[in-house]
């Protein structure tokens, strides 16, 4: 699937997120109408403020093929909602680009960025 609606993304995230994440993630996700799968520069996105990664998880993912595990980027500033560990592992692997679902068509009428 190359495009997800807001409802599809919310269902995906609720299933994928097994523990409490940043308290504002639902608001950030809800600012978008659709999410498109894109290849973007890896340095154009970053972990959400306050995110603290598990280095053991990053090291484990570093040894994995992450090409079919896109991250979710929804905040206008490029903050990652889901996939922070995958992002860090891919950076460690030397990746220059990353697959990501990027939120578009912001409800406030502004373009991303």
N, CA, C and O atoms as CSV, one atom per row, in Angstrom:
chain,resi,resn,atom,element,x,y,z
A,1,UNK,N,N,0.851,-1.170,0.000
A,1,UNK,CA,C,0.000,0.000,0.000
A,1,UNK,C,C,0.897,1.235,0.000
A,1,UNK,O,O,1.736,1.396,0.887
A,2,UNK,N,N,0.722,2.098,-0.988
A,2,UNK,CA,C,1.547,3.299,-1.108
A,2,UNK,C,C,0.915,4.536,-0.513
A,2,UNK,O,O,1.590,5.548,-0.324
A,3,UNK,N,N,-0.381,4.472,-0.212
A,3,UNK,CA,C,-1.092,5.588,0.387
A,3,UNK,C,C,-2.037,5.059,1.450
A,3,UNK,O,O,-2.689,4.032,1.260
A,4,UNK,N,N,-2.109,5.769,2.572
A,4,UNK,CA,C,-3.057,5.424,3.626
A,4,UNK,C,C,-3.888,6.651,3.956
A,4,UNK,O,O,-3.388,7.776,3.945
A,5,UNK,N,N,-5.161,6.426,4.248
A,5,UNK,CA,C,-6.006,7.500,4.740
A,5,UNK,C,C,-5.699,7.711,6.217
A,5,UNK,O,O,-4.982,6.916,6.825
A,6,UNK,N,N,-6.231,8.762,6.783
A,6,UNK,CA,C,-6.045,9.016,8.208
A,6,UNK,C,C,-6.565,7.841,9.030
A,6,UNK,O,O,-5.891,7.391,9.957
A,7,UNK,N,N,-7.746,7.341,8.706
A,7,UNK,CA,C,-8.307,6.215,9.459
A,7,UNK,C,C,-7.429,4.968,9.360
A,7,UNK,O,O,-7.241,4.262,10.350
A,8,UNK,N,N,-6.896,4.697,8.178
A,8,UNK,CA,C,-6.009,3.542,8.007
A,8,UNK,C,C,-4.735,3.708,8.827
A,8,UNK,O,O,-4.259,2.752,9.441
A,9,UNK,N,N,-4.182,4.921,8.839
A,9,UNK,CA,C,-2.957,5.173,9.599
A,9,UNK,C,C,-3.219,5.037,11.092
A,9,UNK,O,O,-2.415,4.437,11.807
A,10,UNK,N,N,-4.321,5.579,11.569
A,10,UNK,CA,C,-4.641,5.454,12.985
A,10,UNK,C,C,-4.788,3.996,13.390
A,10,UNK,O,O,-4.311,3.595,14.451
A,11,UNK,N,N,-5.445,3.203,12.553
A,11,UNK,CA,C,-5.609,1.770,12.851
A,11,UNK,C,C,-4.256,1.075,12.872
A,11,UNK,O,O,-3.999,0.240,13.740
A,12,UNK,N,N,-3.385,1.416,11.919
A,12,UNK,CA,C,-2.049,0.820,11.878
A,12,UNK,C,C,-1.256,1.171,13.138
A,12,UNK,O,O,-0.649,0.297,13.758
A,13,UNK,N,N,-1.263,2.438,13.509
A,13,UNK,CA,C,-0.482,2.879,14.660
A,13,UNK,C,C,-1.014,2.303,15.970
A,13,UNK,O,O,-0.232,1.933,16.847
A,14,UNK,N,N,-2.317,2.225,16.107
A,14,UNK,CA,C,-2.875,1.657,17.332
A,14,UNK,C,C,-2.480,0.188,17.485
A,14,UNK,O,O,-2.270,-0.291,18.600
A,15,UNK,N,N,-2.382,-0.517,16.371
A,15,UNK,CA,C,-1.951,-1.919,16.413
A,15,UNK,C,C,-0.442,-2.011,16.669
A,15,UNK,O,O,0.013,-2.874,17.421
A,16,UNK,N,N,0.329,-1.118,16.041
A,16,UNK,CA,C,1.789,-1.188,16.114
A,16,UNK,C,C,2.342,-0.686,17.446
A,16,UNK,O,O,3.369,-1.179,17.912
A,17,UNK,N,N,1.678,0.280,18.058
A,17,UNK,CA,C,2.203,0.884,19.283
A,17,UNK,C,C,1.707,0.108,20.488
A,17,UNK,O,O,0.533,0.175,20.853
A,18,UNK,N,N,2.614,-0.621,21.094
A,18,UNK,CA,C,2.249,-1.480,22.218
A,18,UNK,C,C,2.441,-0.808,23.567
A,18,UNK,O,O,1.933,-1.289,24.580
A,19,UNK,N,N,3.165,0.290,23.585
A,19,UNK,CA,C,3.371,1.011,24.848
A,19,UNK,C,C,3.137,2.493,24.613
A,19,UNK,O,O,3.039,2.944,23.472
A,20,UNK,N,N,3.051,3.233,25.684
A,20,UNK,CA,C,2.761,4.663,25.586
A,20,UNK,C,C,3.891,5.378,24.850
A,20,UNK,O,O,5.071,5.161,25.124
A,21,UNK,N,N,3.502,6.223,23.922
A,21,UNK,CA,C,4.451,7.028,23.169
A,21,UNK,C,C,4.201,8.503,23.474
A,21,UNK,O,O,3.409,8.836,24.355
A,22,UNK,N,N,4.864,9.359,22.761
A,22,UNK,CA,C,4.739,10.792,22.965
A,22,UNK,C,C,3.258,11.162,23.071
A,22,UNK,O,O,2.468,10.736,22.229
A,23,UNK,N,N,2.862,11.938,24.077
A,23,UNK,CA,C,1.443,12.224,24.302
A,23,UNK,C,C,0.767,12.991,23.168
A,23,UNK,O,O,-0.460,12.981,23.071
A,24,UNK,N,N,1.525,13.642,22.325
A,24,UNK,CA,C,0.925,14.429,21.250
A,24,UNK,C,C,0.802,13.679,19.927
A,24,UNK,O,O,0.355,14.263,18.940
A,25,UNK,N,N,1.190,12.383,19.876
A,25,UNK,CA,C,1.233,11.714,18.575
A,25,UNK,C,C,-0.122,11.670,17.896
A,25,UNK,O,O,-0.197,11.835,16.679
A,26,UNK,N,N,-1.194,11.452,18.641
A,26,UNK,CA,C,-2.512,11.380,18.024
A,26,UNK,C,C,-2.877,12.719,17.377
A,26,UNK,O,O,-3.444,12.748,16.284
A,27,UNK,N,N,-2.555,13.809,18.042
A,27,UNK,CA,C,-2.804,15.124,17.470
A,27,UNK,C,C,-1.990,15.366,16.220
A,27,UNK,O,O,-2.493,15.928,15.247
A,28,UNK,N,N,-0.737,14.947,16.237
A,28,UNK,CA,C,0.124,15.126,15.067
A,28,UNK,C,C,-0.409,14.326,13.884
A,28,UNK,O,O,-0.485,14.835,12.765
A,29,UNK,N,N,-0.775,13.077,14.136
A,29,UNK,CA,C,-1.283,12.219,13.072
A,29,UNK,C,C,-2.577,12.807,12.512
A,29,UNK,O,O,-2.776,12.836,11.298
A,30,UNK,N,N,-3.445,13.271,13.390
A,30,UNK,CA,C,-4.740,13.784,12.980
A,30,UNK,C,C,-4.690,15.060,12.165
A,30,UNK,O,O,-5.708,15.469,11.606
A,31,UNK,N,N,-3.531,15.701,12.081
A,31,UNK,CA,C,-3.391,16.917,11.273
A,31,UNK,C,C,-3.273,16.616,9.789
A,31,UNK,O,O,-3.210,17.535,8.972
A,32,UNK,N,N,-3.242,15.351,9.434
A,32,UNK,CA,C,-3.026,14.944,8.052
A,32,UNK,C,C,-4.245,14.217,7.511
A,32,UNK,O,O,-4.964,13.549,8.255
A,33,UNK,N,N,-4.469,14.351,6.220
A,33,UNK,CA,C,-5.583,13.647,5.584
A,33,UNK,C,C,-5.132,12.329,4.982
A,33,UNK,O,O,-5.855,11.334,5.036
A,34,UNK,N,N,-3.937,12.322,4.411
A,34,UNK,CA,C,-3.402,11.104,3.801
A,34,UNK,C,C,-1.922,10.966,4.143
A,34,UNK,O,O,-1.273,11.914,4.585
A,35,UNK,N,N,-1.414,9.765,3.926
A,35,UNK,CA,C,-0.007,9.444,4.175
A,35,UNK,C,C,0.514,8.725,2.947
A,35,UNK,O,O,-0.012,7.681,2.562
A,36,UNK,N,N,1.551,9.282,2.332
A,36,UNK,CA,C,2.119,8.699,1.114
A,36,UNK,C,C,3.477,8.087,1.421
A,36,UNK,O,O,4.296,8.672,2.130
A,37,UNK,N,N,3.697,6.897,0.874
A,37,UNK,CA,C,4.984,6.229,1.000
A,37,UNK,C,C,5.960,6.890,0.038
A,37,UNK,O,O,5.720,6.949,-1.168
A,38,UNK,N,N,7.067,7.387,0.588
A,38,UNK,CA,C,8.069,8.088,-0.209
A,38,UNK,C,C,9.463,7.640,0.198
A,38,UNK,O,O,9.672,7.121,1.295
A,39,UNK,N,N,10.396,7.848,-0.692
A,39,UNK,CA,C,11.810,7.700,-0.360
A,39,UNK,C,C,12.322,9.111,-0.099
A,39,UNK,O,O,12.262,9.980,-0.968
A,40,UNK,N,N,12.827,9.321,1.113
A,40,UNK,CA,C,13.270,10.656,1.516
A,40,UNK,C,C,14.700,10.585,2.049
A,40,UNK,O,O,15.153,9.513,2.450
A,41,UNK,N,N,15.416,11.711,2.058
A,41,UNK,CA,C,16.751,11.717,2.661
A,41,UNK,C,C,16.647,11.361,4.150
A,41,UNK,O,O,15.795,11.892,4.863
A,42,UNK,N,N,17.502,10.478,4.601
A,42,UNK,CA,C,17.425,10.006,5.986
A,42,UNK,C,C,17.633,11.137,6.980
A,42,UNK,O,O,17.084,11.097,8.081
A,43,UNK,N,N,18.409,12.136,6.615
A,43,UNK,CA,C,18.666,13.242,7.527
A,43,UNK,C,C,17.573,14.309,7.503
A,43,UNK,O,O,17.667,15.303,8.223
A,44,UNK,N,N,16.531,14.113,6.678
A,44,UNK,CA,C,15.439,15.090,6.626
A,44,UNK,C,C,14.410,14.859,7.728
A,44,UNK,O,O,13.496,15.663,7.909
A,45,UNK,N,N,14.561,13.757,8.465
A,45,UNK,CA,C,13.656,13.449,9.571
A,45,UNK,C,C,14.477,13.136,10.811
A,45,UNK,O,O,15.665,12.824,10.727
A,46,UNK,N,N,13.820,13.224,11.968
A,46,UNK,CA,C,14.530,12.967,13.212
A,46,UNK,C,C,13.557,12.420,14.252
A,46,UNK,O,O,12.344,12.594,14.131
A,47,UNK,N,N,14.097,11.758,15.274
A,47,UNK,CA,C,13.228,11.276,16.346
A,47,UNK,C,C,12.468,12.426,16.994
A,47,UNK,O,O,12.939,13.562,17.042
A,48,UNK,N,N,11.291,12.101,17.485
A,48,UNK,CA,C,10.472,13.102,18.163
A,48,UNK,C,C,11.196,13.618,19.404
A,48,UNK,O,O,12.005,12.911,20.005
A,49,UNK,N,N,10.893,14.857,19.776
A,49,UNK,CA,C,11.484,15.440,20.985
A,49,UNK,C,C,11.235,14.532,22.176
A,49,UNK,O,O,10.123,14.044,22.379
A,50,UNK,N,N,12.267,14.314,22.950
A,50,UNK,CA,C,12.134,13.506,24.155
A,50,UNK,C,C,12.263,12.013,23.940
A,50,UNK,O,O,12.237,11.244,24.901
A,51,UNK,N,N,12.405,11.582,22.671
A,51,UNK,CA,C,12.526,10.152,22.414
A,51,UNK,C,C,13.846,9.647,22.959
A,51,UNK,O,O,14.898,10.245,22.732
A,52,UNK,N,N,13.778,8.533,23.683
A,52,UNK,CA,C,14.977,7.895,24.205
A,52,UNK,C,C,15.012,6.477,23.665
A,52,UNK,O,O,14.179,5.644,24.023
A,53,UNK,N,N,15.968,6.214,22.812
A,53,UNK,CA,C,16.057,4.917,22.170
A,53,UNK,C,C,16.695,3.860,23.048
A,53,UNK,O,O,17.403,4.157,24.010
A,54,UNK,N,N,16.426,2.639,22.694
A,54,UNK,CA,C,17.005,1.471,23.340
A,54,UNK,C,C,18.161,1.013,22.453
A,54,UNK,O,O,17.935,0.450,21.382
A,55,UNK,N,N,19.386,1.251,22.888
A,55,UNK,CA,C,20.557,0.939,22.066
A,55,UNK,C,C,20.611,-0.539,21.692
A,55,UNK,O,O,21.053,-0.871,20.592
A,56,UNK,N,N,20.177,-1.428,22.569
A,56,UNK,CA,C,20.153,-2.860,22.237
A,56,UNK,C,C,19.207,-3.131,21.076
A,56,UNK,O,O,19.510,-3.945,20.204
A,57,UNK,N,N,18.071,-2.458,21.059
A,57,UNK,CA,C,17.119,-2.623,19.957
A,57,UNK,C,C,17.707,-2.072,18.664
A,57,UNK,O,O,17.565,-2.692,17.610
A,58,UNK,N,N,18.362,-0.921,18.727
A,58,UNK,CA,C,19.003,-0.344,17.540
A,58,UNK,C,C,20.069,-1.291,17.012
A,58,UNK,O,O,20.146,-1.524,15.806
A,59,UNK,N,N,20.899,-1.843,17.907
A,59,UNK,CA,C,21.952,-2.771,17.492
A,59,UNK,C,C,21.367,-4.030,16.856
A,59,UNK,O,O,21.914,-4.545,15.881
A,60,UNK,N,N,20.264,-4.525,17.401
A,60,UNK,CA,C,19.598,-5.708,16.841
A,60,UNK,C,C,19.068,-5.398,15.443
A,60,UNK,O,O,19.249,-6.190,14.518
A,61,UNK,N,N,18.410,-4.243,15.290
A,61,UNK,CA,C,17.868,-3.845,13.994
A,61,UNK,C,C,18.971,-3.548,12.990
A,61,UNK,O,O,18.780,-3.743,11.789
A,62,UNK,N,N,20.120,-3.079,13.460
A,62,UNK,CA,C,21.265,-2.781,12.595
A,62,UNK,C,C,21.648,-3.993,11.759
A,62,UNK,O,O,22.112,-3.855,10.627
A,63,UNK,N,N,21.452,-5.175,12.318
A,63,UNK,CA,C,21.812,-6.426,11.644
A,63,UNK,C,C,20.696,-6.942,10.736
A,63,UNK,O,O,20.848,-7.988,10.105
A,64,UNK,N,N,19.581,-6.221,10.665
A,64,UNK,CA,C,18.402,-6.668,9.921
A,64,UNK,C,C,18.281,-5.965,8.579
A,64,UNK,O,O,18.887,-4.920,8.344
A,65,UNK,N,N,17.479,-6.572,7.701
A,65,UNK,CA,C,17.088,-5.932,6.450
A,65,UNK,C,C,15.852,-5.100,6.752
A,65,UNK,O,O,14.785,-5.646,7.034
A,66,UNK,N,N,15.990,-3.798,6.696
A,66,UNK,CA,C,14.906,-2.895,7.061
A,66,UNK,C,C,14.225,-2.266,5.848
A,66,UNK,O,O,13.454,-1.318,5.989
A,67,UNK,N,N,14.506,-2.787,4.673
A,67,UNK,CA,C,13.994,-2.164,3.452
A,67,UNK,C,C,12.481,-2.237,3.327
A,67,UNK,O,O,11.891,-1.424,2.615
A,68,UNK,N,N,11.836,-3.184,3.996
A,68,UNK,CA,C,10.383,-3.298,3.876
A,68,UNK,C,C,9.672,-2.819,5.139
A,68,UNK,O,O,8.530,-3.207,5.389
A,69,UNK,N,N,10.327,-1.990,5.928
A,69,UNK,CA,C,9.760,-1.478,7.176
A,69,UNK,C,C,9.808,0.042,7.182
A,69,UNK,O,O,10.667,0.627,7.843
A,70,UNK,N,N,8.895,0.698,6.453
A,70,UNK,CA,C,8.948,2.164,6.425
A,70,UNK,C,C,8.640,2.771,7.775
A,70,UNK,O,O,7.908,2.203,8.585
A,71,UNK,N,N,9.216,3.940,7.997
A,71,UNK,CA,C,8.915,4.688,9.211
A,71,UNK,C,C,7.684,5.551,8.937
A,71,UNK,O,O,7.259,5.694,7.790
A,72,UNK,N,N,7.131,6.110,9.976
A,72,UNK,CA,C,5.978,6.991,9.853
A,72,UNK,C,C,6.420,8.394,10.250
A,72,UNK,O,O,6.865,8.603,11.379
A,73,UNK,N,N,6.305,9.343,9.352
A,73,UNK,CA,C,6.675,10.730,9.616
A,73,UNK,C,C,5.420,11.565,9.436
A,73,UNK,O,O,4.873,11.618,8.335
A,74,UNK,N,N,4.959,12.207,10.472
A,74,UNK,CA,C,3.733,12.960,10.312
A,74,UNK,C,C,3.814,14.405,10.773
A,74,UNK,O,O,3.047,15.237,10.287
A,75,UNK,N,N,4.697,14.731,11.674
A,75,UNK,CA,C,4.725,16.104,12.166
A,75,UNK,C,C,5.339,17.015,11.112
A,75,UNK,O,O,6.239,16.600,10.382
A,76,UNK,N,N,4.868,18.233,11.029
A,76,UNK,CA,C,5.338,19.176,10.017
A,76,UNK,C,C,6.837,19.435,10.097
A,76,UNK,O,O,7.457,19.804,9.099
A,77,UNK,N,N,7.426,19.242,11.281
A,77,UNK,CA,C,8.862,19.488,11.417
A,77,UNK,C,C,9.705,18.261,11.074
A,77,UNK,O,O,10.926,18.289,11.230
A,78,UNK,N,N,9.062,17.175,10.605
A,78,UNK,CA,C,9.791,15.974,10.218
A,78,UNK,C,C,10.015,14.999,11.352
A,78,UNK,O,O,10.802,14.064,11.208
A,79,UNK,N,N,9.343,15.190,12.480
A,79,UNK,CA,C,9.506,14.274,13.613
A,79,UNK,C,C,8.888,12.915,13.288
A,79,UNK,O,O,7.818,12.829,12.684
A,80,UNK,N,N,9.577,11.872,13.696
A,80,UNK,CA,C,9.140,10.499,13.464
A,80,UNK,C,C,8.159,10.093,14.561
A,80,UNK,O,O,8.432,10.276,15.747
A,81,UNK,N,N,7.027,9.547,14.162
A,81,UNK,CA,C,6.031,9.057,15.111
A,81,UNK,C,C,6.283,7.589,15.434
A,81,UNK,O,O,6.222,7.191,16.597
A,82,UNK,N,N,6.560,6.795,14.428
A,82,UNK,CA,C,6.813,5.368,14.607
A,82,UNK,C,C,7.995,4.991,13.736
A,82,UNK,O,O,8.034,5.354,12.561
A,83,UNK,N,N,8.950,4.275,14.285
A,83,UNK,CA,C,10.096,3.846,13.506
A,83,UNK,C,C,11.401,4.512,13.901
A,83,UNK,O,O,12.365,4.489,13.136
A,84,UNK,N,N,11.443,5.104,15.086
A,84,UNK,CA,C,12.670,5.769,15.533
A,84,UNK,C,C,13.852,4.807,15.604
A,84,UNK,O,O,14.957,5.158,15.190
A,85,UNK,N,N,13.636,3.605,16.119
A,85,UNK,CA,C,14.729,2.626,16.209
A,85,UNK,C,C,15.187,2.197,14.813
A,85,UNK,O,O,16.385,2.055,14.570
A,86,UNK,N,N,14.232,1.989,13.892
A,86,UNK,CA,C,14.599,1.621,12.516
A,86,UNK,C,C,15.401,2.754,11.873
A,86,UNK,O,O,16.389,2.498,11.184
A,87,UNK,N,N,14.984,3.999,12.091
A,87,UNK,CA,C,15.682,5.156,11.550
A,87,UNK,C,C,17.129,5.185,12.032
A,87,UNK,O,O,18.052,5.362,11.237
A,88,UNK,N,N,17.324,5.010,13.342
A,88,UNK,CA,C,18.675,5.040,13.899
A,88,UNK,C,C,19.520,3.870,13.393
A,88,UNK,O,O,20.714,4.030,13.138
A,89,UNK,N,N,18.903,2.693,13.246
A,89,UNK,CA,C,19.632,1.520,12.735
A,89,UNK,C,C,20.039,1.733,11.280
A,89,UNK,O,O,21.158,1.386,10.900
A,90,UNK,N,N,19.160,2.292,10.465
A,90,UNK,CA,C,19.493,2.567,9.067
A,90,UNK,C,C,20.600,3.613,8.963
A,90,UNK,O,O,21.483,3.492,8.114
A,91,UNK,N,N,20.566,4.632,9.812
A,91,UNK,CA,C,21.659,5.619,9.825
A,91,UNK,C,C,22.981,4.925,10.149
A,91,UNK,O,O,24.012,5.197,9.534
A,92,UNK,N,N,22.925,4.027,11.125
A,92,UNK,CA,C,24.125,3.293,11.516
A,92,UNK,C,C,24.628,2.405,10.375
A,92,UNK,O,O,25.831,2.181,10.241
A,93,UNK,N,N,23.696,1.900,9.549
A,93,UNK,CA,C,24.067,1.087,8.393
A,93,UNK,C,C,24.648,1.940,7.267
A,93,UNK,O,O,25.209,1.408,6.309
A,94,UNK,N,N,24.518,3.248,7.380
A,94,UNK,CA,C,25.049,4.143,6.362
A,94,UNK,C,C,24.050,4.535,5.287
A,94,UNK,O,O,24.440,5.088,4.259
A,95,UNK,N,N,22.775,4.262,5.503
A,95,UNK,CA,C,21.749,4.602,4.520
A,95,UNK,C,C,21.674,6.114,4.327
A,95,UNK,O,O,21.798,6.880,5.282
A,96,UNK,N,N,21.474,6.523,3.099
A,96,UNK,CA,C,21.319,7.947,2.778
A,96,UNK,C,C,19.847,8.316,2.595
A,96,UNK,O,O,19.470,9.478,2.743
A,97,UNK,N,N,19.019,7.318,2.273
A,97,UNK,CA,C,17.587,7.535,2.111
A,97,UNK,C,C,16.836,6.507,2.951
A,97,UNK,O,O,17.398,5.512,3.409
A,98,UNK,N,N,15.550,6.783,3.136
A,98,UNK,CA,C,14.720,5.904,3.942
A,98,UNK,C,C,13.299,5.925,3.376
A,98,UNK,O,O,12.835,6.951,2.878
A,99,UNK,N,N,12.618,4.787,3.458
A,99,UNK,CA,C,11.213,4.721,3.088
A,99,UNK,C,C,10.387,5.245,4.261
A,99,UNK,O,O,10.613,4.861,5.409
A,100,UNK,N,N,9.439,6.116,3.971
A,100,UNK,CA,C,8.632,6.690,5.039
A,100,UNK,C,C,7.231,7.017,4.538
A,100,UNK,O,O,7.040,7.439,3.397
A,101,UNK,N,N,6.261,6.814,5.416
A,101,UNK,CA,C,4.916,7.325,5.166
A,101,UNK,C,C,4.911,8.753,5.679
A,101,UNK,O,O,5.110,8.991,6.871
A,102,UNK,N,N,4.685,9.701,4.784
A,102,UNK,CA,C,4.735,11.113,5.124
A,102,UNK,C,C,3.324,11.683,5.069
A,102,UNK,O,O,2.616,11.522,4.075
A,103,UNK,N,N,2.924,12.351,6.147
A,103,UNK,CA,C,1.606,12.966,6.193
A,103,UNK,C,C,1.516,14.140,5.239
A,103,UNK,O,O,2.440,14.947,5.140
A,104,UNK,N,N,0.388,14.229,4.535
A,104,UNK,CA,C,0.164,15.311,3.586
A,104,UNK,C,C,-1.245,15.856,3.721
A,104,UNK,O,O,-2.086,15.292,4.420
A,105,UNK,N,N,-1.483,16.960,3.041
A,105,UNK,CA,C,-2.795,17.609,3.042
A,105,UNK,C,C,-3.206,17.984,4.450
A,105,UNK,O,O,-4.251,17.552,4.937
A,106,UNK,N,N,-2.394,18.778,5.094
A,106,UNK,CA,C,-2.653,19.177,6.461
A,106,UNK,C,C,-3.995,19.865,6.558
A,106,UNK,O,O,-4.355,20.665,5.695
A,107,UNK,N,N,-4.725,19.560,7.590
A,107,UNK,CA,C,-6.068,20.104,7.776
A,107,UNK,C,C,-6.062,21.605,7.975
A,107,UNK,O,O,-7.086,22.259,7.777
A,108,UNK,N,N,-4.899,22.175,8.370
A,108,UNK,CA,C,-4.843,23.629,8.549
A,108,UNK,C,C,-4.668,24.357,7.229
A,108,UNK,O,O,-4.599,25.586,7.202
A,109,UNK,N,N,-4.593,23.598,6.118
A,109,UNK,CA,C,-4.481,24.194,4.797
A,109,UNK,C,C,-3.072,24.564,4.398
A,109,UNK,O,O,-2.859,25.061,3.292
A,110,UNK,N,N,-2.109,24.337,5.262
A,110,UNK,CA,C,-0.724,24.672,4.960
A,110,UNK,C,C,-0.010,23.458,4.387
A,110,UNK,O,O,-0.366,22.316,4.677
A,111,UNK,N,N,0.975,23.714,3.590
A,111,UNK,CA,C,1.795,22.636,3.062
A,111,UNK,C,C,2.774,22.179,4.132
A,111,UNK,O,O,3.107,22.930,5.049
A,112,UNK,N,N,3.229,20.938,4.001
A,112,UNK,CA,C,4.226,20.400,4.921
A,112,UNK,C,C,5.459,21.286,4.877
A,112,UNK,O,O,5.893,21.726,3.813
A,113,UNK,N,N,6.019,21.541,6.073
A,113,UNK,CA,C,7.280,22.269,6.150
A,113,UNK,C,C,7.173,23.699,6.434
A,113,UNK,O,O,8.188,24.390,6.516
